[in-house]
Amino acid sequence: MIVRAILEWDEEVQSYSATCPELNFVSSYGDSREEAISNLKDAIELMLEPLPDYLHE
């Protein structure tokens, strides 16, 4: 599955936010861009976990 990720610097909390608008705006944060993206991938996997395997592709 290919989804779009939006990565932004959040000045208020001094970290990066990563969101996925295609999946009901799944989001996560991280101290670096890489961490925010990694955390977003984890959040997406957790959201998709209960779905049938063929929907994960």
N, C-alpha and C positions, 0 to 999 in steps of 0.2 A: 504494500500500500504506500502510495506516495502522497504526502500531505504538505501543505505550506506551513512554514514556521515564521512567526514574526518575532524578531529579537529587538528589544529596546533597552536603553539604559534608563533606570528609574532613579532619578536624582534624590527623591525623598528617602528611599531605603538604601541608597548607594549600592545597588546591585542590578544585574541584568534580569529582565523579565522575558520569558519566551511563551508565546501563545500559539495555539493552533485553531484558527477560526473554523476550519472544516469539521472539527470534532467538538462542537458546542463550546468553543473557546476554552479547551483544555489549556492550562497554564502552569508555569513553574518559575522558579527563580534560581539564580546562582551568582556567586561572586565573580565569575568569569563568564565569557561567552560560551566557552566549551562546557562549563559546568551547567549553565542554564539549558543548553541544548541536550546534554545528557539527562538532566532531570526531566526535561520535557518528554524525551523518548520513554523514560520510565513511566511517566504519568500516562502516556498514550498506551503503553503496553498493559498497564493496570486497568485502564478503561476498556480495552478490547478483550482482555482475558476471558470473560465469561461468554464471548461470542463464538460461534462455530469457526473452526480453523480456516475454512475457505474465505472468510471475510478478512482475515489477517494479511492476505497477499496483496 
